[in-house]
Amino acid sequence: MNPDTHALAGAHAVDAVTDEERRSFELHLEECADCRAEVAELRATAAALAADTELTPPPALRGSVLSAISRTRQLSPITDGGSSASAPTDASASSDEQDTEAQEADAVGQTDELAARRTSWRPWLAAAVAAAVLAFGAVVWQPWDDAPAQITATDQILRAPDAERVSLPMDGSEITIVRSPAKRQAVFVADDMPAAPAGKAYQLWLDLPGKGMVSAGMIPTAGSSVTVMLTGDATAATGAGITLEPAAGSTQPTSDPVALFAFT
């Protein structure tokens, strides 16, 4: 497995690749079960973070941050440290030169102290940012920030003006494929989808002219809500399907489809 190609898994999962990288990686996906599983997991995580449910932070977050700041020892102000006394007007030239050198040394010392302070702040700031990212699942949030969240890649497909929806019932639940030809991609959405049997997983396929069923990624563990971006260019696809495959996925369908979606 080419490490450079494998490294594109994360970027591909959030649609942060160029067209050339996308084509190259999708060819790689057909042969690499590890990458297919990784992309499916990353997309499931991104979909969970992009859920429409408003994210309510713990009420104590801002208080705990301010409390941590209040317990952090503040550095004392920088003082001149120099004497206000004036040198005698009849001081020798060598004495004047010494005074000038001392003043320059004081200035350099103050500059070095400022630099040292800035350096000492950086680890604390980095730790604070890292803690915020981990606490909110890689979503940076500020209690006092009312700006709307950025629209995700899946939301762009679901809200596209040309979005085409095809829904089917499945064991008491509803499963849907939403395709946007203008965006060249499709999204799978399910509510209360039944879990796959032990050792198996649901795999998505795009029906492409001249190629047949081409893998479009794995569906993560079923739950109350599942949203997955299909891999591959869905523009020319005439339909999509779902099959039960080994947990790592297959390069071609190995079982009868549990669902078939026809695009118009």
Order of alpha helices (4+ residues) and beta strands (2+ residues): alpha-alpha-alpha-alpha-alpha-alpha-alpha-beta-beta-beta-beta-beta-beta-beta-beta
